[in-house]
Amino acid sequence: MRSRLATPCSSQLNSAGDADLLHEKAARMRHPLVQLTAVIAALLAAAPGQGDGAIIQARSAALPDVKSAIASAHEGDTVAVPAGRASWTARLDVTKGVTIQGQTTITGAGTATPVVNDATVILDNNPQVSGSSAGIIKATLAPNQAFRLTGITFAAGARGTYGPWAVQVQSGGATPNTAIRIDNCHFSSLYQGYYVWALGWIYGVADHNVFDCLPAALSFLVWHDTWGGNSNGNGSWADFPYYGTEKFWFIEDNTIRGSGTVQTSGNIDAKVGSRYVVRHNYFQNASPNSHGTEGGVQRGCRVYESYDNTFNWTMSHSGSQLRSGSAIWHDNTFLGTENGSDYLSVMDDYRMIGAIGDDLSYFGLATGNNPWDSNDSHGLYESGTISTSHAGGLLQDSSKRWTVNQWAGYSVMNTNPSSVAYLHGSYIISNTATTITYNYYGSGDRGAPLVFNSGDSYRIYRVLIALDQPARGKGAATCATPCPHQWPNEQLEPCYSWNNVHAPTGHSLGFSNGGIPTEVSGRDFFNLRHGFPPESTPGAVLTSYADSVNGVNYTGPYTYPHPLTKSLPTSTAMTQNTPRKQRGTKQKKSKEVTKNLAKKVKTSQTNETPEAQENLSD
């Protein structure tokens, strides 16, 4: 271990009381036993910015100066970025466990009227809008490293085309990284698809930030793709949900504002085994969302919680989407425009509606004969040939004499090898004696729309439970390829809603199955309405999520505020409190010597790029 001399910057002390605590701590540290205990505690905590590292002052906010300061830093150090505006024309890559601390300050984050002092401003002028060099900051960390990004304003530069993401934090080791925090940052109208992308196997928190999103920009993208040492989210889907624990990416006490012109602007997106908790935030024209297990090898969102948030809509909207996995919503307040259907989230399954693209070689569609799903053992129920061509959503076989609605809830697929919709299918809404009405996804952005023309052959099957559908969770370990294609026996993890109220009308809001026949009220989702004591947990939820299902007995939400927000100082202006110094030098320590307890560990992560932006409401 390396000893180093450093004095905690006075701006890291939030009050005179903090200063007293520091002197008291120094006195206690003189006792050998206390000193040993403190060392052990620091090793276990592994959290940045607690005064055990040196302060490295960057000359300016310019990218070369920040890079130079980081190059001089060691694990646990803080790189202080002074006030000013700087244009960055390339990405900053970080592999050290450090704190990067600017001077932007935010008060009132998590409310409708936060006050932002944009003191340290990075202008996004990276010309790379795709590929391995895109983005503004990328932190690639080992499981035992701690990282914090605080007090920075990220604003659009001269470039007017969208890049894939602004800030990325990732850790893909054999164990999770539990000490990553992004706080007191302002993401201001960036031309980036996602403003923060957290991926790998990370438990951490983003708090007290302000997101002002452009129409095609989302606030967060969350992946847990390498959970359990696996890939593509498979490890996350083979594990318990762990509601009420630290095993999530937490999004709390932020103000997130969409553009007010596009419903998806500012939304939270999640897939590839993602697990996140969104709490105590203020959303304006934005909401939590997810992607499901759809096209390709990646699995969908695994689980999320949403509670104690305020959602204010000033535009028409259709609610949130849950496209895979489990979710719990409670004690959320909705203001402004109501969606008109008294639901807060629609449980969609794109494998049930023929909307995953034309490549069906991975998980394919849920049509009742796909081995990835739990299907009716009866097998083939009906087949025939189309007699008359119709527009999407209707097929006709004049040779049949069906009972009205006998096929409602079943699935129909086109089996004509010459059709552009060959092997595409969707669930049946209703039928007459000779026609079938099915759910039609006609946007064309997810493969050929399902149509039946004269002479096409068709088959009818029935799926009981689709792979990774909403309200399903932990199952046998599997993968799209080369694993055997078989139903992984996923456990039921019901979705619950309570105390979610549209304040202007008093309406209780809950889940809707959106017509998906495999999503059953009273089994897959429970809308318990409102009237429960605030911050209470209904007995039905506690029963459903005992340790046999949840991994631990669910007793309620995880500790709030998140422990990382309490152990790390908030961003404050440092220039007026910290003497100016040259790059690469460290401030002299006035009292005790502190140890660097973290070893530098480099990782080799595969650079990944999220899929192109798409309309989450499609």
GIPE-V144598 format. One record per pair of residues at least 4 apart in sequence whose C-alpha atoms are under 7 Angstrom apart, sorted by the first residue. I is the first residue (numbers start at 1). J is the second residue. D is the distance in Angstrom with one decimal. If there is no record, write none. Layout:
BEGIN
i={I I}
j={J J}
d={D D}
END
This chain:
BEGIN
i={1 1 2 2 3 3 3 3 4 4 4 5 5 5 6 6 6 6 6 6 7 7 7 7 8 8 9 10 11 11 11 11 12 13 13 14 15 16 17 18 19 20 21 22 23 24 25 26 28 29 29 30 31 32 33 34 35 36 37 38 39 40 41 42 43 46 46 47 47 48 48 48 48 48 48 48 49 49 49 49 49 50 52 52 52 52 53 53 53 53 54 54 54 55 55 55 55 55 55 56 56 56 56 56 56 56 56 57 57 57 57 57 57 58 58 58 58 58 58 58 58 59 59 59 60 60 60 61 61 61 61 61 61 61 61 61 62 62 62 62 63 63 64 65 66 67 68 69 69 69 69 70 72 73 75 75 75 75 75 75 75 76 76 76 76 77 77 78 78 78 78 79 79 79 80 80 80 81 81 82 82 82 82 83 83 83 84 84 84 85 85 85 86 86 86 87 87 87 87 88 88 88 88 88 89 89 89 90 91 91 91 91 91 91 92 92 92 93 93 93 94 94 94 95 95 95 95 96 96 97 97 97 98 98 98 99 99 99 100 100 100 101 101 101 101 102 102 102 102 103 103 103 103 103 103 103 103 104 104 104 104 104 104 104 104 105 105 105 105 105 105 105 106 106 106 106 106 107 107 107 108 108 108 109 109 109 109 109 109 109 110 110 110 110 110 110 110 111 111 112 112 118 120 120 121 121 121 121 122 122 122 123 123 123 123 124 124 124 124 125 125 125 128 128 129 129 129 129 130 130 130 132 134 135 135 135 135 135 136 136 137 137 137 138 138 138 139 139 139 140 140 140 141 141 141 141 142 142 142 142 142 142 143 143 143 143 143 144 145 146 146 147 147 147 148 148 148 149 149 149 150 150 150 150 150 151 151 151 152 152 153 153 153 154 154 154 155 155 155 155 156 156 156 160 161 162 162 162 163 163 163 164 164 164 164 164 165 165 165 165 165 165 166 166 166 166 167 167 167 168 168 168 169 169 169 170 170 170 171 171 171 171 171 172 172 172 172 173 174 174 176 176 176 177 177 177 178 178 178 179 179 180 180 181 181 181 182 182 182 183 183 183 183 184 184 184 184 185 185 186 186 186 187 187 187 187 188 188 188 189 189 189 190 190 192 193 193 193 193 194 194 194 194 194 195 195 195 196 196 196 197 197 197 198 198 198 199 199 199 199 200 200 200 200 200 201 201 201 201 202 203 203 203 203 204 204 204 205 205 205 206 206 206 207 207 207 207 208 208 209 209 210 210 210 211 211 211 211 212 212 212 213 213 213 213 213 213 213 213 214 214 214 215 215 215 215 216 217 217 218 218 218 218 219 219 219 220 220 221 221 221 222 222 222 222 223 223 223 223 223 224 224 224 224 224 224 225 225 225 225 225 226 226 226 226 226 227 227 227 228 228 229 230 230 231 232 232 232 232 233 233 233 233 233 234 234 234 234 234 234 235 236 236 237 237 237 237 237 238 238 238 238 239 240 240 240 240 241 241 242 242 242 242 243 243 244 244 244 244 244 245 246 248 248 248 249 249 249 250 250 250 251 251 251 252 252 252 252 253 253 253 254 254 255 255 255 256 256 256 256 257 257 257 257 257 258 258 258 258 258 259 260 260 260 263 263 263 264 264 264 265 266 267 267 267 267 268 268 268 269 269 269 269 270 270 270 270 270 271 271 271 271 271 271 272 272 272 272 273 273 273 273 274 274 274 275 275 275 275 276 276 276 277 277 277 278 278 278 279 279 279 279 280 280 280 281 281 282 282 282 283 283 283 283 284 284 284 285 285 285 285 287 288 289 289 289 290 290 290 290 291 291 291 291 292 292 292 292 292 292 293 293 293 293 293 294 294 294 295 295 296 297 297 300 301 301 302 302 302 302 303 303 303 304 304 304 305 305 305 306 306 306 307 307 307 307 308 308 309 309 310 310 310 311 311 311 312 312 312 313 313 313 314 314 315 316 316 317 318 319 319 319 319 319 320 320 320 321 321 321 321 322 322 322 322 322 323 323 323 323 323 324 324 324 324 325 325 325 325 325 325 326 326 326 326 326 326 326 327 327 328 328 328 329 329 329 330 330 330 330 331 331 331 331 331 332 332 332 333 333 333 333 334 334 334 335 335 335 342 342 342 342 343 343 343 343 344 344 344 345 345 345 346 346 346 346 347 347 347 347 348 348 348 349 350 350 350 351 351 351 351 352 352 352 352 352 353 353 353 353 353 353 354 354 354 354 354 354 355 355 355 356 356 357 357 358 358 360 360 362 363 363 366 366 366 366 367 367 367 367 367 367 367 367 368 368 368 368 368 368 369 369 371 371 371 372 372 372 372 373 373 373 373 373 374 374 374 374 374 375 375 375 375 376 376 376 379 380 380 381 381 382 382 383 383 383 384 384 384 385 385 385 385 385 386 386 386 386 386 386 386 386 386 387 387 387 387 387 388 388 388 389 389 389 390 390 390 390 391 392 392 392 393 393 393 393 394 394 394 394 395 395 395 395 396 396 396 397 397 398 400 400 401 401 402 402 402 403 403 404 404 404 405 405 405 407 407 407 408 408 408 408 409 409 409 409 410 410 410 410 410 410 411 411 411 411 411 411 411 412 412 412 412 412 412 412 412 413 413 413 413 413 413 413 414 414 414 414 414 414 414 414 414 414 415 415 415 415 415 416 416 416 417 418 420 421 421 421 421 424 425 426 426 427 427 428 428 428 428 429 429 429 430 430 431 431 431 432 440 441 442 444 444 452 464 465 468 468 471 471 471 471 471 472 472 472 472 473 473 473 473 474 474 475 475 475 475 476 476 478 479 494 494 494 495 495 495 496 496 496 497 497 497 497 497 498 498 498 498 499 499 499 499 500 500 500 501 501 501 501 502 502 502 508 508 509 510 511 511 513 519 520 520 521 521 522 532 537 537 538 539 540 541 542 542 542 545 545 545 545 546 546 546 546 547 547 547 550 561 562 563 564 574 581}
j={596 597 595 596 593 594 595 596 593 594 595 588 589 593 53 54 586 587 588 589 587 588 589 590 12 51 578 577 572 573 574 577 569 18 19 18 19 20 21 22 23 24 25 26 27 28 29 30 34 34 35 35 35 36 37 38 39 40 41 42 43 44 45 46 597 146 179 146 179 76 98 99 146 147 148 568 76 78 99 568 569 568 76 594 595 596 76 77 78 596 77 78 586 77 78 79 80 586 587 69 73 78 79 80 584 585 586 69 79 80 81 581 583 65 66 69 79 80 81 82 583 65 582 583 65 81 82 65 66 81 82 83 84 85 86 120 66 86 87 88 67 88 68 69 70 71 72 73 79 583 584 79 584 77 96 97 98 596 598 599 600 97 98 596 598 98 99 98 99 100 101 99 100 101 100 101 102 101 102 102 103 120 575 103 119 120 119 120 121 120 121 122 121 122 123 122 123 124 125 122 123 124 125 126 125 126 127 126 126 133 134 135 136 137 136 137 138 137 138 139 138 139 140 139 140 141 602 141 600 145 146 147 146 147 148 147 148 149 148 149 150 149 150 151 571 120 150 151 152 119 120 151 152 571 572 573 574 117 118 119 120 151 152 153 185 116 117 118 151 184 571 572 114 115 116 117 184 114 115 116 113 114 115 114 208 209 210 253 254 255 208 253 254 255 280 281 282 255 282 255 282 153 152 153 152 153 154 155 153 154 155 154 155 156 157 136 155 156 157 157 158 159 133 134 134 162 163 164 134 163 164 607 163 163 164 165 166 167 166 167 166 167 168 167 168 169 168 169 170 169 170 171 145 170 171 603 171 173 177 601 602 603 171 173 175 176 177 177 598 179 180 179 180 181 180 181 182 181 182 183 182 183 184 185 571 184 185 571 185 186 185 186 187 186 187 188 187 188 189 190 189 190 191 191 191 191 192 193 191 192 193 192 193 194 609 610 192 193 194 195 196 197 192 194 195 196 195 196 197 196 197 198 197 198 199 198 199 200 177 199 200 201 202 200 201 226 605 229 228 229 201 202 203 201 202 203 202 203 204 203 204 204 205 204 205 206 205 206 207 206 207 208 209 207 208 209 571 209 210 209 210 211 195 210 211 212 211 212 213 212 213 214 213 214 217 216 217 218 613 217 218 219 220 221 218 219 220 219 220 221 220 221 222 221 222 223 222 223 224 225 223 224 225 226 227 224 225 226 227 249 246 247 248 249 248 249 250 249 250 251 250 251 252 251 252 253 254 253 254 254 255 254 255 256 219 255 256 257 256 257 258 217 218 219 257 258 259 265 266 258 259 265 259 261 262 265 265 265 266 265 266 267 268 266 267 268 268 269 268 269 270 269 270 271 274 270 271 272 273 274 233 236 272 273 274 275 231 232 233 272 273 230 231 232 233 235 233 235 236 235 236 235 234 235 235 272 297 298 299 237 272 273 298 299 238 273 299 477 478 479 239 273 302 273 302 473 474 475 474 475 476 477 474 474 549 550 551 303 550 247 550 551 552 550 554 554 555 556 557 558 558 558 275 276 277 275 276 277 276 277 278 277 278 279 278 279 280 281 279 280 281 281 282 281 282 283 266 282 283 284 266 283 284 285 286 265 266 284 285 286 265 285 314 315 285 286 317 286 615 616 286 286 286 287 288 289 287 288 289 288 289 290 291 274 289 290 291 301 290 291 292 299 300 301 298 299 300 301 299 300 301 302 301 302 303 301 302 303 304 303 304 305 304 305 306 305 306 307 306 307 308 309 307 308 309 309 310 309 310 311 287 310 311 312 311 312 313 312 313 314 315 320 320 320 321 322 301 321 322 323 300 301 323 324 299 300 301 323 324 349 298 299 300 324 468 350 351 356 356 357 362 362 480 324 324 325 324 325 326 473 325 326 327 326 327 328 327 328 329 328 329 330 329 330 331 332 331 332 332 333 332 333 334 333 334 335 334 335 336 335 336 337 336 337 337 337 339 339 339 339 343 344 345 346 344 345 346 345 346 347 348 345 346 347 348 470 347 348 349 469 470 349 468 469 470 468 469 470 471 472 473 470 471 472 473 493 494 495 495 496 495 496 497 496 497 498 497 498 499 500 498 499 500 534 535 499 500 501 500 501 502 503 501 502 503 502 503 504 507 508 509 510 509 510 511 512 509 510 511 510 511 512 511 512 513 514 470 512 513 514 513 514 516 469 354 355 356 355 356 365 366 365 366 367 426 427 425 426 427 439 440 441 365 424 425 426 441 450 441 446 447 446 447 446 447 447 448 364 365 480 372 480 370 373 463 466 411 412 413 425 426 461 462 463 375 376 411 461 462 463 375 461 485 486 487 467 485 486 487 463 465 466 467 487 463 464 465 466 487 462 463 464 465 462 463 464 461 460 461 460 461 459 460 458 459 460 457 458 459 397 455 456 457 458 395 396 397 452 453 454 455 456 457 396 397 398 454 455 396 453 454 452 453 454 394 395 452 453 451 440 450 451 437 438 439 440 435 436 437 438 435 436 437 452 434 435 436 434 435 434 433 434 433 434 432 433 434 432 433 431 432 433 430 431 432 428 430 431 428 429 430 431 427 428 429 517 427 428 460 461 462 463 425 426 427 428 460 461 462 425 426 427 428 458 459 460 461 423 424 425 426 458 459 460 421 422 423 424 425 452 456 457 458 459 422 423 457 458 459 422 456 457 422 422 448 448 449 450 451 450 450 438 439 438 439 436 437 438 439 437 438 439 436 437 435 436 437 436 450 449 449 448 449 456 518 518 472 473 492 493 494 495 524 490 491 492 493 490 491 492 493 490 491 488 489 490 491 488 489 483 483 523 524 525 524 525 526 525 526 527 510 526 527 528 529 527 528 529 530 529 530 531 532 508 509 530 506 507 508 509 506 507 508 529 530 529 527 525 527 519 524 524 525 525 526 526 536 541 556 542 543 544 545 546 554 555 549 550 553 554 550 552 553 554 551 552 553 554 565 566 567 568 578 585}
d={6.3 6.8 6.4 5.9 6.9 6.5 5.0 6.4 6.6 6.6 6.7 5.5 4.7 5.9 6.9 4.9 6.8 5.4 5.1 3.9 6.3 6.1 4.2 6.1 6.8 5.3 6.3 6.1 6.0 6.8 5.7 6.1 6.0 5.5 6.1 6.1 6.7 6.4 6.2 6.2 6.5 6.1 6.0 6.2 6.3 6.3 6.1 6.9 6.4 5.7 4.8 6.7 6.1 6.2 6.2 6.1 6.3 6.4 6.1 6.1 6.3 6.3 6.0 5.9 6.4 6.2 6.8 5.5 5.6 5.6 6.6 6.3 5.5 6.2 6.6 6.9 6.9 6.6 6.2 5.8 6.8 6.1 6.9 5.5 6.7 6.9 4.9 4.2 6.6 6.7 4.8 6.2 6.4 6.0 4.9 6.0 6.7 6.2 6.6 6.1 6.5 6.0 4.7 6.0 6.5 6.7 5.9 6.6 5.9 4.8 6.5 6.5 6.3 5.6 5.5 5.3 6.8 6.0 5.4 7.0 5.9 5.8 6.9 6.3 5.9 6.4 5.7 6.7 6.3 5.6 6.1 7.0 6.2 6.7 5.6 7.0 6.3 5.1 6.9 7.0 6.0 5.9 6.1 6.2 6.2 6.1 6.4 6.3 6.4 6.0 5.8 6.4 4.9 5.9 6.0 5.0 5.8 6.8 5.7 6.6 6.3 5.9 5.1 6.7 6.9 5.2 6.4 5.7 4.5 6.0 6.9 6.0 4.9 6.1 6.2 5.0 6.0 5.9 4.6 6.0 6.3 6.5 6.2 5.8 5.0 4.4 6.2 5.1 6.2 6.2 4.6 6.0 6.4 5.2 6.0 6.0 4.6 6.4 6.2 6.6 6.0 5.8 5.5 6.3 4.8 4.0 6.6 4.8 6.9 6.5 6.7 5.8 4.6 5.6 6.2 4.7 6.3 6.0 4.9 5.9 6.1 4.6 6.3 5.9 5.2 5.7 6.4 7.0 6.6 4.9 4.7 4.9 6.6 5.2 6.5 5.7 4.5 5.9 6.2 5.0 6.3 6.2 4.9 5.6 6.6 5.6 6.2 4.3 5.1 5.4 5.4 5.1 6.7 6.6 5.7 4.5 6.5 5.5 4.9 4.5 5.3 4.4 5.4 6.4 7.0 5.9 5.2 6.9 5.9 6.3 6.3 6.2 6.8 5.7 4.6 6.3 5.8 5.7 5.2 6.6 6.6 4.3 6.2 5.1 4.9 6.2 6.5 5.9 5.2 5.5 6.6 4.2 4.2 4.6 6.5 4.6 4.9 6.1 5.3 7.0 6.3 5.9 5.5 5.9 6.2 4.6 5.9 6.8 6.1 5.0 6.1 6.2 5.0 5.5 4.8 6.8 6.1 5.1 4.8 5.1 6.3 5.9 6.2 4.9 5.4 6.4 4.0 6.5 5.4 6.1 6.4 6.2 6.8 6.9 6.9 5.4 4.7 6.4 5.0 5.9 6.6 4.9 6.3 5.9 4.7 6.0 6.2 4.8 6.3 6.1 5.1 5.9 6.1 6.2 4.9 6.6 5.7 6.2 7.0 6.1 6.6 6.1 6.3 5.8 6.0 5.5 4.1 6.3 6.9 4.8 5.8 6.5 4.9 6.5 5.8 4.8 5.7 6.5 4.8 6.4 5.9 4.9 5.4 5.8 5.9 5.1 5.1 5.2 4.9 6.5 5.6 4.5 6.0 6.1 5.0 5.9 6.4 4.8 6.2 5.6 6.1 4.7 6.3 6.4 6.1 4.5 4.8 6.3 6.3 4.5 6.1 5.5 4.8 6.4 7.0 6.9 5.0 5.4 4.5 5.5 6.7 6.8 5.9 6.4 4.8 6.2 6.1 4.9 6.2 5.8 4.7 5.9 6.4 5.0 6.5 5.9 4.9 5.3 6.3 6.9 5.0 5.7 6.3 4.7 5.6 5.8 7.0 6.8 6.7 5.0 5.0 5.5 6.9 6.4 4.9 6.1 6.1 4.7 5.8 7.0 5.8 4.8 6.5 5.8 5.0 5.7 6.5 4.6 6.5 5.6 4.8 5.4 5.5 6.9 5.0 4.7 6.4 4.9 6.5 5.8 4.9 6.1 6.9 6.2 4.9 6.1 6.3 5.1 6.9 5.4 5.1 5.4 7.0 6.8 6.0 6.4 4.5 6.0 6.8 5.7 4.8 5.6 5.7 6.3 6.5 5.1 6.0 6.3 4.9 6.3 5.8 4.7 5.9 6.4 5.0 6.2 5.9 4.5 5.5 6.7 6.4 5.0 5.3 4.9 6.7 5.3 7.0 5.5 4.9 6.8 6.7 5.6 5.2 5.2 7.0 5.1 6.1 5.8 4.5 5.9 6.2 5.0 6.4 6.0 5.0 5.3 5.7 5.0 4.7 4.9 6.4 5.8 4.8 6.0 6.5 6.2 4.7 5.9 6.5 5.1 6.5 5.6 6.6 6.9 6.1 5.2 5.9 6.3 5.3 6.9 5.5 6.5 5.3 6.7 5.7 4.9 5.8 5.5 6.1 5.4 4.2 5.0 6.3 4.8 5.8 5.7 4.8 6.0 6.2 4.8 5.5 6.5 4.7 6.6 5.7 6.2 5.6 5.3 6.1 4.4 5.9 6.9 6.0 5.0 4.5 6.8 5.3 4.7 4.0 5.2 5.7 4.8 4.7 6.7 6.2 6.9 6.5 5.1 5.3 5.1 6.9 7.0 6.2 5.1 6.9 5.6 6.7 4.8 6.1 6.5 4.5 4.0 6.6 5.5 6.4 6.8 6.7 6.8 6.4 6.2 6.6 5.2 6.9 6.2 6.4 6.3 5.4 6.4 5.0 5.0 5.7 5.2 5.3 5.6 6.7 5.3 5.3 6.4 5.4 6.8 5.0 5.7 6.5 6.5 6.2 6.0 7.0 5.7 4.6 4.6 5.3 6.6 5.2 4.8 6.3 6.4 4.6 6.2 5.7 4.8 6.1 6.0 4.7 6.4 5.9 4.9 5.4 5.6 6.9 5.0 4.6 4.9 6.4 5.9 4.8 6.1 6.5 6.2 4.9 6.3 5.9 5.8 4.7 6.2 6.4 4.7 4.3 6.1 5.0 5.3 5.9 5.6 6.9 6.3 6.6 6.7 6.2 6.6 6.6 6.4 6.3 5.2 5.0 5.0 5.7 6.6 6.4 4.6 5.5 6.8 5.2 5.0 6.9 5.7 6.7 4.5 5.9 5.5 6.1 5.2 6.5 6.7 4.5 3.9 5.5 4.7 4.9 5.8 5.9 5.6 4.9 4.7 4.8 5.3 6.7 6.9 5.8 5.0 5.5 6.9 4.9 6.7 5.5 4.7 6.1 6.2 4.9 6.7 5.8 5.0 5.4 5.5 7.0 4.9 4.7 4.9 6.4 6.0 4.9 6.2 6.6 6.1 4.8 6.1 6.0 4.8 5.8 6.2 4.8 6.5 7.0 6.3 6.4 5.7 5.2 6.3 5.9 6.3 5.7 6.0 5.6 6.0 5.4 6.9 6.7 3.8 5.8 4.5 4.6 7.0 6.5 4.5 4.1 6.7 6.5 6.4 6.1 5.2 4.7 6.2 5.9 6.1 5.2 5.8 5.7 6.0 6.7 4.6 6.6 6.9 5.4 4.8 5.6 6.7 5.0 6.8 5.6 4.9 6.0 6.3 4.8 6.6 5.7 4.9 5.4 5.4 5.1 4.8 4.9 6.3 6.0 4.8 5.9 6.3 4.8 6.0 5.9 4.5 5.4 6.4 5.0 5.2 5.7 5.7 6.4 6.4 6.6 5.6 5.5 6.5 6.8 5.1 5.4 6.9 6.0 4.3 6.2 5.1 4.9 6.1 6.7 6.4 5.9 4.8 6.0 6.6 5.8 4.7 5.3 6.9 6.1 6.9 5.5 4.7 4.3 5.9 6.0 4.5 5.4 5.4 5.7 5.8 4.7 6.4 6.8 6.0 6.5 5.7 5.1 7.0 5.5 5.0 6.1 6.3 4.9 6.7 5.5 4.8 5.3 5.6 6.7 4.6 5.1 6.9 7.0 6.8 4.8 6.6 6.0 5.4 6.1 6.5 6.0 4.4 5.9 6.0 5.9 6.5 6.8 6.7 4.9 6.7 4.7 4.6 5.4 6.0 5.5 5.3 6.0 6.7 5.0 6.4 5.9 4.8 5.8 5.8 6.1 6.1 4.8 6.2 6.8 6.5 6.9 6.2 6.4 5.2 6.4 6.2 6.3 4.6 5.2 6.4 5.1 6.8 5.5 6.2 6.7 4.3 6.3 6.2 6.9 6.6 6.4 5.8 5.3 5.4 7.0 6.9 6.6 5.1 6.6 5.3 6.6 4.3 3.8 4.7 6.6 4.3 6.9 5.4 6.8 6.1 6.2 6.7 6.7 6.0 5.4 6.8 6.9 6.0 6.7 6.5 6.8 6.2 5.3 6.9 6.5 4.7 4.4 4.0 6.7 6.5 5.8 4.9 6.1 6.1 5.6 4.6 4.5 7.0 6.1 4.8 5.1 5.1 6.3 5.5 5.0 6.3 5.9 6.2 4.4 5.1 6.8 5.6 5.9 6.1 6.2 6.2 5.3 5.5 5.6 5.7 5.0 5.5 4.3 6.2 5.7 5.6 6.8 6.3 5.8 5.7 4.4 6.3 6.8 5.7 4.9 6.8 6.5 4.9 5.2 5.4 6.3 6.0 5.0 6.1 5.1 6.4 5.8 6.6 4.8 6.3 4.2 4.7 6.0 6.3 6.9 6.6 6.9 6.1 6.5 5.0 5.6 5.1 6.0 4.8 6.9 5.7 4.7 6.3 5.6 5.4 6.8 5.9 5.8 4.4 6.5 5.4 6.3 5.2 6.5 5.3 4.7 6.0 6.6 4.3 6.4 6.8 5.9 5.6 4.8 6.1 4.9 4.7 6.5 6.5 6.6 6.5 5.2 5.1 4.8 6.9 6.1 5.4 6.3 5.2 5.7 5.5 6.9 6.1 4.6 6.9 6.8 5.5 4.2 5.5 5.6 5.4 5.6 5.4 5.8 6.3 6.7 6.8 5.7 4.5 6.5 5.8 5.5 3.9 6.7 5.6 5.6 6.6 6.4 5.4 5.3 5.8 6.4 6.9 7.0 6.1 4.7 6.9 5.5 5.4 5.3 5.2 6.9 5.6 5.3 5.3 5.4 7.0 6.4 5.8 6.6 5.4 6.6 6.1 6.5 6.4 6.0 5.8 6.0 7.0 6.0 4.2 6.4 5.6 5.0 6.5 6.1 5.3 5.6 4.3 5.9 6.5 6.8 6.2 5.2 6.0 6.1 6.1 6.0 5.9 5.7 6.6 6.0 4.8 4.8 5.8 5.3 5.9 5.7 4.9 5.2 5.5 5.5 6.4 6.0 5.3 5.5 5.2 5.4 4.0 6.3 4.8 6.5 6.1 5.4 6.7 4.7 5.2 6.3 4.5 6.3 5.8 5.0 6.1 5.5 6.4 5.0 5.9 6.9 6.4 5.0 5.0 5.5 5.9 4.0 6.4 6.5 5.8 5.4 6.5 6.0 5.6 4.7 5.8 5.4 5.3 6.5 5.3 6.1 6.9 5.2 6.9 6.5 5.7 5.9 5.3 6.9 5.2 6.3 5.6 6.7 6.7 6.2 6.8 6.1 6.1 6.2 6.3 5.9 6.4 5.6 5.1 6.4 5.6 5.8 6.5 4.4 6.0 4.5 3.9 4.3 6.9 6.6 7.0 6.3 6.1 5.7 7.0}
END
